[in-house]
Amino acid sequence: MFDLKSIVRPNIWGLKPYSSARDEYSGKEAHTFLDANESPYNNPYNRYPDPLQRELKQQLAALKGVRPNQIFLGNGSDEAIDLVFRVFCTPGRDNIVTIEPSYGMYEVCADINNVECRKVPLNSRFDIVADSLLEVCNDRTKAIFLCTPNNPTGNTLDAGEIRKVLELFSGIVVIDEAYSEFSSQPIWRPEIDKYPNLIVLNTLSKAWASAGIRLGMAFAQSDIIALFNKVKYPYNINILTQHQAREILSRRPDVEDWIKLTINERLSLMYAVNELDICQQVYPSEANFFLARFKDANRIYNYLVDEGIIVRNRSRVKLCDDCLRITIGSPKENTTLLSALRRYYYN
Ligand SMILES: *Cc1c(COP(=O)(O)O)cnc(C)c1O
């Protein structure tokens, strides 16, 4: 049912990609590199980075349980999201489907690429119904974007409904798992071998504590990854990022500790916020943030700003009236937030 060629933009399918000096020669034996017009000075920054990030992908492949040719690395997940549009969607013609509320970049990338974005509201449990998503698709729908755990609601989406979408939709299904390390639910990355239309997104920006280096990952079958590599900028991941990514990936025990601490803090902070008189509801979370409904979210938001504490005001987002999205910080930061909220209560 899924036929990759039939959903890729014809100009991309036929594209002859730029071939860089480092593409044409990537062996290790040589010692004198006079092929790329680089400076011989200021080592190691004088050299172009590996365009396919082979060493980093080798390390990631072992960690993530995939093959290196099933990995695309981007300048943040945002690059991978944008590539879905540039590879699959013909501007002014095709459309994508996503859920509402969710991560804003899917719609922004659609707008930038002049691709229609069809948004299907989540139900009252902030969950999806496969049929409602499939219903709005037509023969010009190239991709469905899902996010689980979802941002800003914090919950994971129903696995049975996701599976139904994967099986019944003949275009690309993107599952953004930016927060999966904080979740107790099964992840989707191992399913790429089973579903030729699945792209799973991960990032170093959240659990891996490296938002500043900009490294996002897409996992899919190798034919999709090959298309991404053909379209991306040749040297999209700089050597500083490649180096720092390998460093943090080698500190997995530390990262595991940070994740455990964040999950423990999530439990106690959610409990404490729920106890506040000004809080109407705390929504379940499998992420490093949670959504909470307050009596007057705008006023509380402004009060916190005055206190020097910034949370995310989501009160103008569909289904999120009077909601603030609160990131789990360090124990000290969480205490600071809580005591400010308790003081507001006595205002
Ligand atoms: C934070 C976040 C990302 C990460 O984006 P990067 O560009 O990798 O920093 C991706 N998806 C969602 C839903 C997010 O909330």
The ligand as a Gaussian input file, in Angstrom:
#p B3LYP/6-31G(d) Opt

LIG

0 1
 C       11.363000      20.744000      22.336000
 C       10.731000      19.969000      21.243000
 C       11.484000      19.491000      20.167000
 C       12.964000      19.731000      20.095000
 O       13.299000      20.525000      19.037000
 P       14.850000      20.780000      18.742000
 O       14.797000      21.546000      17.457000
 O       15.468000      19.421000      18.580000
 O       15.413000      21.533000      19.888000
 C       10.880000      18.729000      19.197000
 N        9.567000      18.456000      19.268000
 C        8.806000      18.888000      20.288000
 C        7.383000      18.515000      20.340000
 C        9.361000      19.668000      21.291000
 O        8.589000      20.115000      22.283000

